[in-house]
């Protein structure tokens, strides 16, 4: 893809508006922006690096490069790029300087109000710049979706076929619960950019959120054919796992790992392989794959992925009652994740909160919950985030024997009832959404109280995904084993047999030292006599 003659002439005229005086550097920058607006990040990175090589003082090229590096997770390189952009912006034209100051405040200083104020100034001074509308809308998205939608619509007024604006508009509408409107926007995006992968990729994500997995996978397959390097088999693999075809899911993840370009993204595939292998009873292999994911994250210096894989492994150790090992993983994650972002600060604290629930340290639980509430105040949480917080509160109450308090929380919207509009197929988002791995404490409580039917209904909700449900977590196969026992109590032989068989099918290659398969076989044999 090159810069055509008329565009190059415009490039020469526009060069004076930026910190470069090199038409070649600016031409490379324009090509980078063209790729970036299509979310073709590896290609965009190459052109921004070329622009910097041609002009090492090209401030805004460093900014764009830093934002791409953020996706790869090398926090040191990200900070270096942003600081270089800020340093070189001192003598930049106003609109470039303001953009750099805003993004620096947001990413490095973590001062969202400051960033928002600068972006509003930028848009008011340069209202015809559609890219600035996108920047402002993206910052507004979490706190004020209506204002974000207004900015995206303003960008579309400037350019009705602006694909990135259609993409962002769709996910702002998702945050408002308007999934149909979001789908209309993305279908428009597909129509205006039929040869780009991202419209189909985004439509696939939306259909996943709507629970329409077959349609979602079809769109990801089409996106993967347009750009085989995006790793479309990763989201496909996750949805195959949601259908409880774990062998198919693992195979899809393996294909994804061979198609992506960097170890950073391969690390995510290995992490998911580790988590899924643990869920299906292959614990030795699970830890091998998690260790492979850590090695890939470290080789690519993807710090947040390294930290997140440690968090996942810590939760697994906690699930196995290996509390010292869990503590070691969470402590290593803390050192890595604390400097990065609010989301990563939440991740390691959630791990320690779970650990202290398992160990029974109530004072530590209260301290960690207070810290989490300071980072993400409960009054500001979205319904989905509030439901996630509620999952931990329920576990806390159960760990302390506060049964009525646990049931009061359980009467409020739960994680399997609320679709999280912020979910996407990266490890920080979807990985965290799957933790803790078991959430059937209320079912156990109801069973102990003799309310077997209610316990079975709790399991039904934990094991039902698709349209009309909020569950996008992987279904823990151990639920089949446990609900089978409840059906036995009710003398529902057919249902008990169904769930024991399903459990044994999924755990057919489980490690031999795990007791549940043997117990399931014995109970199944007794039922089938």
N, C-alpha and C positions, 0 to 999 in steps of 0.2 A: 504494500500500500504506500503510495507516494503522495506528495503534495503537488496538485495540478497547477498549471501555469497561472490562471486567474487567482487561485488561492494563494500562490506564492507571492504574486504582486500585492495582494492584501496583507500578506505576512510582512512584507518589507515596510508597508505603511504602518502596521501595528507594532512593529518592533520598538518604536520609540516609547510605547506605553509600558514597557517592561524593563527589567534590570539587565537585559542582554542587548548588546549591539550587534550580535551575530545573527544574520538571517538564517544561516544553516542551523544554529542552535534553536532558533525559534521554530523553524520548520520541523525539527525533530520533536520539539515540545508539542506542537499542534498535532502531530501524529500520535504522540503519547496520549494527549487528551481525547483524541478520537477513539483510541482503544479503551481508555479509561471510562468514557461515557458508555461504552458497550460492555463494561466490566471485564474486558479482556486484559487482566492484570499482568500476566507475564510479558505480554507484548508491550503494554504500556510502560512497564519497568524498563525494558530495553531502550525505549526511545527517550525516557527521562534521563537515564544514565548516559545516553549518547549526547543529549542536550548539555548535560553537566560537563562531559568530557570536552565538548566544543567550547563551552564557556563556563569555567569553574566558579564564576561569580553570579550565576543565573539563579536568583533567590527562589523564585516560585517553582522552579524545577525541583529543587530540594524538597519543597513542601509536598509536591505531588508524589515524589519518590517515597518520602516518609510515610505517607498514607498507605501506599501499597505495601511497604515493609511491615506496617502494622498488622496486616492480614497474615503475614508469614510468622509474626510473633517474636522477631528479634528485637527486644525492647531497647537494647543498647544502640543498635543501628537506627532505630526509629528516632530516639532522642537526639542522636547525632545529626540526623537529617533535619529535624525540626529546628535545632539550635543553629545549624548552619543557615537555614532559611531566615531565621530571625536576625542573625548577625548581619547578613547581606542585605536585609530589607531596609536598613537605616536610610539609604539614599534612593529607595525605590519610588516609583510613581505611587500616588495615594491609594489607588484601588488595590494594587498588589500588596502594598504595605499593610493595609487594613485587613486583607484576607489572611495574611501570614500572622498578624497579631492575634486575630480571632482564633485561628486554629492552634496557635501556640498556647493561648490561654486555656483552650479546651483540653488539649492533649497533655501538655507538659505541666502547666500550672494547676490543672484540674479546677479551673475557675469558670464554671458554666455561665453564671450571670455576667461576668466580664465578657466572655466570648459572645454571648447573646447580644449584649449592648453594642459591641463592635460590628457584628453582622447586621444589626438593624440600621446602624449608621451607613454601612456599606451599601445596603439595598436602597436606602433613601437617597443616597448620592448618585447611585448608578442603577436606576430602576429598569433599564433596558437590558441589563446583563442577566440572562436566564440562569447561568451557572451560580450566581450569587443567591438567587431565589432557592435553588436546590440546597445550598449550604445552610441557609437560614432555616428552611423547612426541616432539614435533617436534625438540626439542634433542637427545634421545637417539638419534634415528633413525640418524645417521651412524655413531656409535661403538658403540651397543648396541641393535641392532634388537629383540632379545628383550625388553629393558626397555621400549622404545617400544611394542611390541605389548601388553605388560601394561597400560600406561597407556591405550591406546586401548580395550582390552577393558573396563577399569574405567569409562571414559566411556560405553561402550555398556551396561554394567550400570545406570548411572544413567539412561540414555535409549537404549533399544534401537533407536530410529529416528533417532539422531543421525547425519545424513548426513556431516558433516565427519569424524566418528570412523571411519565406514566407509571413507571416502576415504583417510584417513591409514593406517588399518589395512592397506588393500590394498597401498599402496606400501611399507609396512614389510615385508609378506610378500614383496614382490618382491625386496627387499634380501636376504631369506633364501633366494631362489631358488624360493619357493613361488608360481609364477605361477597355478596352478589355484586355490589358496586365495584369491589376490588377486582373481581373476576372480569367484569366488563372492561376495566382499565387495562388489565393485562392482555386480554384478547385483542384490544386495540393495539397494544404494544407489539404483539405477535404479527398483526396485520401490517404495521408500518415498518417492521424490521424482520422480514421473513427469513433472512439468511443469517441472523444472529442467534447465538445460543441462549443469551440471557433471558429474553422474553419467555422462552419455553421453560428454562430453569426456574424462573420466578413463578410461572403458572403452576409448575410442578409443586413448588413449596406451598402455594396457596391451596391447591387441591389436597395436599397432605394435611394442612391445618383443618380443612373441611372434612377430613376423614375419608376422602374418595381416593383410596390408595391405588387402584388399578389405573385410573385416569392420570394420577400423579406420576406413576412409574412410566406410563406411556410418554408423557411430556419430557421426563428426564432422559428417557432413551433417545428421543428426537434431539434433545439438546446435546447429548453425548455424541451423536453422529455428526453434528455440526462442529463440535469442538471436543475431540476425544480426550484432551488433556485436562478437562475440568473435573474428572473423577465422578461422573454421574452415577457410577455403580455404588457409590457410598450411600446416598439417600435411597437408592433402590434397595440396597442391602438392608438398610434399617427398616424399610416398610415390609420387606420379606420377613424380617424377624418379628415385626408386629403381627404378622399372620401365623407366627409360631413355626415357621419353616427355617429353623436355625442353620441347618446344613446349607440350604440355599443362600441364606444371608451371609454366612462365612465365605462362601465361594464368590459372591458378589463383591464383598469387601476386598478379597484377594485381587480381583480384577481391577478394582479401583486403585489399589496400591501400585499396580504395574503401569497405570495410565497417567497418574499425576506426575508433575515435573520435579517436585521438591520433597526432601525428607520431612519437611515440616508437615506437609499434608499426608505423607505416608504414616507419620506418627499417629495421626488420628485413626487411620484404618487399623493399625495394630492395636490401639487402645480399645476400639470397639470389638475387635476380635477377642481381646482379653476379657472384656466385660461379658460378652455373649458366652464364651467358653465357661466362665464361672457360673452363669445362670443355668447352663445345661450340665453342670456337675463335673466338668473337666478342669479341675482346679490347677493341676500341675501345668497344663497347657495355658491356662489363663494367665498365670504369673509369668510364664515364658513370653507370651505375647505382650503383656504390659511392660516387661523389661525391654523388649524390642522397641516398643513405642517410646520409652524413655531414651533409649540410645539414639533413635532417629530425631527426637526433639532436641537432644543435646548436640548432635552433629550439625543441625541446622540453626543452633542457638535460638530455638523457639521457646523462650522462657515460659510464656503462659501455658503452652502445651505441656512442657515438662511439669510445671506445677499442677496442672489439672490432672494429668495422669497419676501423679502422686496422690492427689485427693481421691481419685477413683480407687486406687489400690488401697488407700487407707480405709475407705468405706468397706471394701471387701474384707480386709483383715478384721475390721470391727464386726462385720456380719459373721465371721468365723470365730469370734471371741478371742482373737489374737491381738489383745489390746496394746501390748508393748510395741508390736510391729506397726499397728495403726498409728500410735502416737509418734513413732519415728517418721512415718511418711507425712503425717500432717505437719510436723515441725519443719521438715525439709520444704514442704509446700509453702509454709508460712514465710520462710526466708526468701523464697523465690517470688511469691505472688503479692506480698504486701506492698511493694513499691509501684505496682503496675496500674491498677485501676480499682474503682469501688467494687466492681463485679468480682475481681480476683480476691479482694479483701474479704468479701462475703464467702467465697468458696472455701478457703481454708478454715475460717471460723465455723462454718457449718460442719466441717469435718470434726473439729474438736468438740463441738456441741454434741454431735452424735456419739463420739468416744466417751464423753462424760455421762451421757445417758446410760451407755452400756456399763460403765464402771460405777454408776450410782453417786457421782459427785454433784450434789444439788447446787452447792455454792458456785462451782465452776460453770454449771449450766446457766445459772442466773446471770453471771458476769458476762458470759459469751452472748446470751440473748440480748442483754443491754447494749453490748457493743454492736451487734447486728442491727438493732433498732436505731442506734445512733447513725450508722452508715446509711440505712434505708428505713426512714421513719415509717411506722405502720400506717399513719394517716395518709401517707403519700403513695402507698402501694397500689398497684393495679389489682383487679380482682384475682388474676392468676397468681401474682406474687403473694397476695394475701393468703391464697389457698396453699401455696408452697410453705409459707411461714406457719400456717395452721398445721401442716403435716408434722412439723417439728414440735409444735406445742403439744399436740396429741401424744407424741412419743414421750415428751417430758412428763406430762401428767401420768401416763401409764407407768413410766419408770418409777414414779414416786407413790404409786398406788392411789392416785387421785382420780378415781374412776368416773365420778360424776362430772368433774371438770373436763375430762377427756371426751365424754359423751356430749357435753355442751358444745365443745369445739367441733365435734364430728357432725353436729346438726347444722352447721354452717357450710357454705359452699366448699367443696373438697377439690383436690387436684384432678380427680377423674371426672369432675363435673364442669370444669371451666377450661376452655381452650385458651392456651397461652399464645397471644398474638405475636409475642416477641421470639417465639421459637424459630430457629433455623438450624441447618445441618452443619453446625460447627461444634467442636467438643465443649467449649465453654457453655454454650446455650443448651444443647440437647444432652450433653453428658451430665451437667448439673441437674437437669430436669429428671434424670433417672435415679437420683440419689435422695435418700437411702434406697437400697435395692428392694427391701420388703417394707410394705406399709399395711400389713394386715393385723395390726395390734387391736383395732376395734373389733375385727371379726373374732379374734381370740377372746376378747373381753366378753362379747355377746355369748360366745359358746360357754364360757365359764359360768355365766349367769343362767344358762339353760335356755337361751333364746336362739335356738339352732336355726330357725327359719331366717331370722334377721342376720345371723352370721353368714348364712349361705347367700343372702342377698348382697351383703357387703363384698363377698368374693365375686359375685356376678359382676358387680360394678368395677372391681379391680381387674377383671379379665375380659371386659367388653370394650372394644374400640371400633372406630369407624364413624360414619355419619350419625349425628345426633348425640354423640358422646364427647366428653372432654379429654378422654384418656389418650395420650400420645406417648406415654411411658411404655417401655418393653414389659410384657407380661411375664412375671417371674414364674417359671414352671413349677416351683415348689408349691404354688397355690393349688395346682391340680391335686397334689398329694394331700394337702391339708383339707381341701373341700371334699375330697373323696371320703375322708374320715367322718365328716359331718353328715354326708349322705348315708353312710353306714349307720350312724346313730338314728337316723330317721327311717332305717330299714328300706331305703330306696336303693335296691340292689343295682338296678340298671344304671343309675347315675353314678353310683360309686364305682362300678366296673368301668364305665366310660372314662372317668377321670383318672383312675389308676392306670388304665391302658395308655391314656394320653401322656401321663407323667413318664411311664416306662419307655414309651416310644421316644420322647424327647431326651431322656437320660440314658439312652441305650449304651452310650460309650462313656458313662460317668466313671470317675476314678473308683477303684474297687474298695477303698477304705471308707466310703461314705455310706452310712447305714440306710438311708431312705429307700434306695432301690430294692434292697433285700426285704425291707418291711412291706413295701408296696407289692412285691411278688407274692409274699406269704398271704397278705390280705386278699389279693386278687384270686389266688388259688382257692382260698377258703370260700370266697363268694361264688366261684364257678363250680364248686363241687355239686 
